[in-house]
Amino acid sequence: MARIAGSDEIIRMLEEKGIPYSLIEHKRVFSIAELDEIDADEKDSIVKNIVLCDDKKKSFFLLTIPPHMKVDIKALRTVLSSRPLSFLAEERLHALLKIGKGEATPFALLNDEGNLFSFILDSSLLDKRIGIHPNDNSKTVFMNSLSLLEVLKEHGKKCLVLEVPRLI
């Protein structure tokens, strides 16, 4: 069985790489709506993460977007030159990334043994301080998105920065 990147391992990696970050602990949250109950100075920089796949279950995407953004999935399909996209089923999410519904985070891509996923960062978040779970949704790490991209690329992950189409 493959090793799963947990929060302690992720924090240790950030420290070893000298990546500036801050960490808060809070009650477990499974949605952006639940964040309203968290008392944190940087709460507004916590982002939303969405996991999508194509209709043939051959292309997988983890998107990191602003917290209240709604994605135009049909327009995103065009941007990505992809087959039709939908949300990834919870069973597949767990099988591929070792996470459940409401636990998506870019750090889960460290558990993507087959490098099946592409990471997509909305361009509005580039070089911004963002808050993401370190594979434990009772903690949030705040760090610069450029550092996150660096970590993911060092682990062989495909990373895209693009203006994710929004629903109006």
matplotlib code that plots the C-alpha trace (Angstrom):
import matplotlib.pyplot as plt

x = [0.0, 1.3, 2.2, -0.4, 0.7, -0.8, -0.8, 2.3, 4.2, 3.0, 4.0, 7.4, 7.9, 7.0, 9.5, 12.3, 11.8, 11.8, 8.4, 6.7, 3.3, 1.0, -1.3, -4.6, -6.6, -10.4, -13.4, -13.6, -15.2, -16.6, -17.7, -17.1, -20.4, -19.1, -16.1, -18.4, -18.1, -14.3, -12.7, -9.5, -7.8, -7.2, -10.5, -11.2, -8.2, -9.4, -10.1, -12.6, -11.4, -13.4, -12.6, -13.8, -13.4, -14.4, -17.2, -14.8, -13.0, -9.7, -8.9, -9.1, -8.8, -8.5, -9.4, -8.5, -10.8, -11.9, -14.3, -17.6, -17.0, -19.3, -17.5, -19.0, -18.2, -19.3, -17.1, -14.2, -14.5, -13.9, -10.9, -9.4, -10.4, -11.9, -14.7, -17.8, -16.9, -18.7, -17.9, -15.9, -17.9, -16.9, -15.8, -13.3, -12.2, -11.2, -9.7, -7.5, -6.6, -7.4, -9.9, -13.7, -16.4, -15.7, -12.0, -10.5, -7.3, -4.3, -2.2, -4.3, -2.5, 0.5, -1.5, -2.1, 0.3, -0.5, -0.3, -3.7, -4.8, -4.1, -4.1, -5.8, -5.3, -7.6, -5.4, -7.0, -5.2, -1.7, 0.9, -1.7, -1.8, -4.3, -5.7, -5.9, -6.2, -3.0, -4.9, -6.8, -9.9, -9.5, -6.4, -5.7, -2.3, -1.9, 0.8, 1.6, 0.1, 3.4, 4.9, 2.1, 2.7, 6.4, 5.7, 3.2, 5.6, 8.5, 6.3, 5.7, 2.2, 0.8, -0.1, -2.1, -2.9, -5.9, -8.9, -11.4, -14.8, -17.4, -21.1, -22.8]
y = [0.0, 3.4, 6.0, 8.6, 12.2, 13.4, 16.8, 16.1, 15.0, 18.1, 20.5, 18.8, 19.1, 22.9, 23.4, 21.4, 23.5, 26.7, 27.7, 30.4, 29.3, 29.7, 27.0, 27.1, 24.3, 24.3, 22.1, 19.8, 21.5, 20.0, 23.1, 26.7, 27.4, 25.8, 28.2, 30.9, 29.3, 29.4, 32.3, 33.1, 36.3, 35.0, 33.2, 35.2, 33.7, 30.1, 28.8, 26.3, 23.1, 21.1, 17.7, 16.9, 14.1, 13.6, 11.3, 8.4, 8.7, 9.2, 12.9, 14.2, 17.8, 19.4, 23.1, 25.7, 28.7, 31.7, 30.6, 31.8, 31.3, 29.1, 27.3, 27.2, 23.5, 23.6, 26.5, 24.9, 21.9, 24.1, 25.8, 22.4, 20.8, 18.0, 15.6, 16.5, 17.1, 16.2, 16.0, 12.9, 10.3, 10.0, 6.3, 7.3, 10.3, 8.0, 5.4, 7.8, 10.5, 8.9, 11.6, 11.8, 14.2, 17.7, 17.0, 18.1, 20.0, 20.4, 18.5, 15.4, 15.3, 14.1, 10.8, 10.6, 7.7, 7.5, 11.3, 11.1, 14.5, 18.0, 20.8, 24.0, 27.2, 30.1, 33.0, 35.4, 33.4, 33.5, 34.9, 35.3, 33.9, 31.1, 28.8, 25.1, 21.9, 19.9, 16.6, 17.2, 19.3, 20.3, 22.4, 25.1, 26.1, 29.6, 30.0, 31.7, 29.9, 30.1, 28.0, 25.5, 25.3, 24.7, 21.8, 20.2, 20.5, 19.1, 16.0, 15.6, 17.1, 18.8, 22.4, 24.9, 28.5, 29.8, 32.0, 29.5, 30.3, 31.6, 31.2, 34.6]
z = [0.0, -0.9, 1.7, 2.3, 2.7, 6.0, 7.6, 9.7, 6.6, 4.6, 7.4, 7.7, 4.0, 4.0, 6.9, 5.2, 2.0, 4.0, 2.6, 4.7, 6.0, 9.0, 10.3, 12.2, 13.8, 13.8, 13.8, 10.8, 7.8, 4.6, 2.7, 2.2, 4.0, 7.2, 7.2, 8.5, 11.9, 12.0, 13.8, 11.8, 10.7, 7.2, 6.7, 3.6, 1.8, 2.2, -1.2, -2.7, -4.3, -6.9, -8.4, -11.9, -14.4, -18.0, -19.0, -19.8, -16.4, -18.1, -17.4, -13.9, -12.6, -9.2, -9.4, -6.8, -7.1, -5.0, -2.2, -3.6, -7.3, -9.4, -12.3, -15.8, -16.3, -20.0, -20.8, -18.8, -21.0, -24.1, -22.5, -21.6, -25.0, -22.8, -23.1, -21.0, -17.3, -14.1, -10.4, -9.4, -7.4, -3.8, -4.2, -7.0, -5.0, -2.1, -4.3, -6.3, -3.7, -0.4, 0.5, 0.9, -0.2, 1.2, 1.8, -1.6, -1.4, -3.7, -1.2, -1.9, -5.3, -3.4, -3.0, -6.8, -7.5, -11.2, -11.8, -13.3, -12.1, -13.5, -11.0, -12.1, -10.2, -11.1, -12.3, -9.8, -7.1, -8.7, -6.3, -3.6, 0.0, 0.1, 2.7, 2.0, 4.1, 4.6, 3.9, 7.2, 7.1, 10.8, 9.9, 7.3, 6.0, 4.6, 2.0, -1.3, -4.3, -6.1, -3.3, -3.7, -7.5, -6.8, -4.4, -6.7, -9.7, -7.7, -7.1, -10.9, -10.9, -14.0, -13.0, -15.1, -14.2, -16.2, -15.9, -14.9, -16.6, -14.1, -14.0, -13.7]

ax = plt.figure().add_subplot(projection="3d")
ax.plot(x, y, z, "-o")
ax.set_aspect("equal")
plt.show()
